[in-house]
Amino acid sequence: MTDSTPEASAELPPTLDTSVAHTARIWNYWLGGEDNFAADREVGDAIREFLPDIVASARADRSFLIRAVRHLVTEAGIRQFLDVGAGLPTANNTHEVAQAAAPECRVVYTDNDPLVLAHARALLTSTAEGATDYLGADARDTHRVLRAAQDTLDFTRPVAVILLGILNFIEDDAQARAIVDELMAAVPSGSYLAIAFPTKEVRPEESEAAVRQWNASATPRITLRDRADLESFFHGLELLEPGAVSCSRWRVTPEERDAVPEVYQFCALGRKP
């Protein structure tokens, strides 16, 4: 969906303000999608002037999701996923990757963007053996997220909690850690946590300039954290190798690691003992 057709506009939720750039739509633009508007493309292009390889960073984040979900299903035996801040549907969504490996997987998505809600039907496809569900909710309302997810997920069995590109929009460190802690407290031993967000590890001055541009022209506001901050979200968990790294270098071959530069998105995967 773009802003060029009257049919598309007629389907948009009444609360959607297309004149203000929004993270889910900017991200969609960087990934080559069509679910964005002029304001989103304008900010996306402005950010790219500061960080020319931001598109590579966005795509590396998606690649981490794919590799992590496949690992969780094929090697860790996980069959349940709670994807918080899922964003707009693109290729290789969590349920598609998981159910391709194990059709019985069950996935719950959450997001608070009205445009994502309008496209939720694309996230509700499922194999006959599995299930997918979608909840329009803010990550800060963890109690509501967990309560609603129980309609689809069995919290007596391990769950993989996915927080990709969401904690960077929670500016307060204490609040961000409280969200992670509450989510992980609700899942049993053997569950997993996947996190990815932009850091200051790569080209910090340019990254800070991009953040200032973003916060001046898009919503919600964004904050950068470093590798140590990323690791701190996994306190009490077993951090899997290779630890907190650039999304472009998580579980890749030595040849790939040498050939692909670090990107702004860093990631990690951990297990609850």
Secondary structure by P-SEA (a helix, b strand, c coil): cccccaaaaaacccccccccccaaaaaaaaaccccccaaaaaaaaaaaaaccaaaaaaaaaaaaaaaaaaaaaccccccbbbbccccccccccaaaaaaaacccbbbbbbbccaaaaaacccccccccccbbbbbbccccaaaaaaaaaccccccccbbbbbbcccccccccaaaaaaaaaaaaaacccccbbbbbbbccccaaaaaaaaaaaaaaccccbbbbbcaaaaaaaacccccccccccccccccccaaaaaacccccccccccccc
